[in-house]
Amino acid sequence: MKVNNTCVGCGQCAAYCPYDAIIVFGRAGMNEKCIECGTCVRYCPVSAIAEE
């Protein structure tokens, strides 16, 4: 998953991530737990996350 500059750091992606793979510090970023399931993409209110 890739996070673009429209990320506002709201944390919705992290709240819904079933693998606890997202860290939000200013803006979202994925850690090594990410299996690219796409849950974060569905819950991002500003469409800032996309599959690579």
N, C-alpha and C positions, 0 to 999 in steps of 0.2 A: 504494500500500500504506500501511496505517496501523498503527502500533505502539501497543498499549495499555499500561497500567500494570503488567500481569503480566509484562512482559519482565524477565528476570533478568540480561541482559547476557552470556549464555553464549557467544555468537558462532557458534552453529551456522548461523544464517541467512547470516551473512557467509561462512562457510567453503564453503557450497554455492552461493552466488550466482554464476551463470555470467557476470555482467556487472560484477562487482566494484563493486556499487552500494550496499553497506551498510557503514555505519561504526558501530562499537560503541564508545561512550564512556559508560559507565554503563548505557545501554540503547541498543538498535538505532535507527538512523535511516537513511532512504534518501537518496541523493544524486541528481543529475540524470541519472545513467546508468540508473536504474531504468526498465525497460520494462513493469513489472507482469506478469512471466511467471508468478509464483506459486510459484517454487521455494522461496523463503524460508518461505512459508506451510506447505508440506509438511514442512519440516525443523525447524520451531520446536517444541521439546519441551513448551512451556507454552501453545501456541496464542495467542501474544501478537500475531501479525500477521494482518491481515485485509485483503481487498480493499476499497477505498473505495466 
